[in-house]
């Protein structure tokens, strides 16, 4: 494999060169490794060594070529994955009956989390669920639906101030430290068995062995130091699933599920874990946090209602953001991450992963391509962090306004669980002010509050 392709010039901080040396020093002994895997390991190591010695980084073209070889090796060696892993037994062929029971259980659990009241009514009235009726839409309708949702790049006014100094910035060196084999293994174990592959065809079963994970360790560190991810990670595939309890004749009642590369999922998951350990969001946001967020919000709301019954009353406003994750503007990503104290190199790197995104809509055996000009990447580990970062200024602004005063000592204004908001206030006037502030915030981002709530 030749190394005669032009590379970009250096822009390494002083701490990065020792990090590369650490990555190269941690290579395991080459025993029982297929020749093609060993050859690719050596090639990636040579590229890392060149960054270490000459401070020259691989170009996008080189990263893409290495990634193509990586995927090819994983796919071609899939038949020998049992030998590499030594732990993979026969696949468990679940019966059709068991599959159906598991499907019904999963859909019922999902229905309960989304709308327990309607589920209870279905049980009382003997209405069957899940409702699996589906309409057949022309591909042009599916294309228009997807384009209207993601293809529009809205005019945005950033509704929050950016920090005047970088005194609170988290450490770039900590976020971009070498990726370890342990981190990769931990992320892979979190992938559900049988998870659908992305456009590159890579499944979990192909990367559970140590040989594959060593290749990933070298490759991930190569793209980490080059701040350049594979172009193929910009490609996704999307399927449409009907929302439970909604009219299946309306295409707006279908939930798009977008699937990207599992290899990208592992990589960005490691970055996300590091960011979570260094940043914190408003205590009012209970979505995507390491606690029983929904339960805690319900408990807080119940206590507020209990207090209000014996005190002065309360005004509660429940809000739902229309297709919140699908309509997050990409223009707000860098300002929001900057406000959270993410250093420039990291926020720009994350923002670059949102450029030139596409997805292939798969519908009834047909496909159509759509450009993703807005929305966070569904299923990507970084998406919840990005979403919360963009919601955080709103929650902080609401708290400054004041809402429901608790015995004159504390004030509660909002409860949030991802895209579901509850505003609480002492009176209707205060509630209207909170609602107006919230509505204005989302309008500036090109987003809307659902009229159904």
C-alpha positions, 0 to 999 in steps of 0.5 A: 500500500503506497503512501505517496498521496499528498497530506495536509500540513501540521496543526498539532498541539504540543500534547498530541505527539506524545499521545500518538506515541502512546497509541503506537506503543500499545500495539499487541503482539501479532499472533494468529492475525490474518495477513490482510488484517496485519497488512492494514494494521501496519499501514495505519500505524505507518500513517500515525508514525508519519504524523508523529515524526513529520507532523503531517496529517492524512487527507480526506482521500486517504481516510476514505481509502483506509475506511474502504479497506477496513470495511472490505476486510470486516466483510470478507472475514465475516465467515471466519469471525467465529475463529477470531472470536472463539466465543461465537456459538450457533445462532439462536433461531427464535420461533415465529411465535416467540418473535411475535410475542417479543414484538408485541411486548416491545410495542406495548412498552413503547405505547405505555411510555408514550401514551399510557392513558390511551393504552388503558382505554384500549385495554378497557374497550378491547381495542387491539394494539398495536395498530399495524395498518399501513397505507401505501404512498407513492414514492413521490409523496415519501420524497416530498415528506422527507424533503420538507422535513429535512431538506429545508435550511431554515432562517435562524436567529440564534436566541442566546448569547455566546460567552464573552470569554473562554475561561470555562472551556473544558480541556481539549486535551482530555476530550481528544486523548487517545482512544483505548481498546477498553473504550471501544469494547465498552461501546460495542457491548452496548450495541443490541445484538441483531441491530440493523447495519448502516449503508456500509453493511457492518454489523456488531458480529463483525467487530466483537473480536479483538483483532477487529477492535485493534484495527478500529483502535488504530483507525479511530486514533488516526481520524482523531488526530486528523480531525477528519471522519470518513465521508461514508459516515455522512451517508445514512438509510431511513425507514418509516414506521407508523406511530401508534394510535395515529391515522396511518393514512396520514404520512405525517404520522410516520416516524422516520428511523435513520440508521448510520454506520455502526463504526461511526456510532462507536466512535462518536459514542466514545466522544460523547461519553467524554463530553458527558463527563465534562459538561452539565445541563440545567437540572430541569432537563431530565431527558438523556441524563444518567438518572431516572429522569421521567420518574423524577419529573413526574414526582416533582410535578405531583408534589407541586400539584399536591402543594398547590391544592392546599395553597394558592393553586397552580397553572400548568402548561404542557408543550410538545415540540413538533418533530423536535429532533428532526428540525434542530437547525445545524446553524445553532450547533456551534454556538450551543456547544461554545456556550457549554464550554466545548473548545473550538477544535472539538465543536468545529470537528463535531459541526463538520460531521453535520456537513453534506449529510444524506440519507436513502429513504427505503420504502416498499422496496424502493429508494430515494435520496434526501439531503439532511439540512437540519435535524440531529442524526437519529441514533447517533450517540452525540445527538442527545448531547447536541439537542440538550445543548441547544435546549439549555439556554431556554431552560436557563432563561425560563428559570430567570423569569420565575414561575411557581413560587414554593412557600416563598423560598423556591421557584419552579418554572419548567420541567423538561424531558427531552422535547416534552416541556411543562411550564408551571406558574402562579397565575395565568399572566405569568404562564402566558409570559413563559409560553411567549418566551418559549414560543419565541425561542423556538420560532427563532430556531425555525421550530414550532410548538405542536398545536395538538398539545 
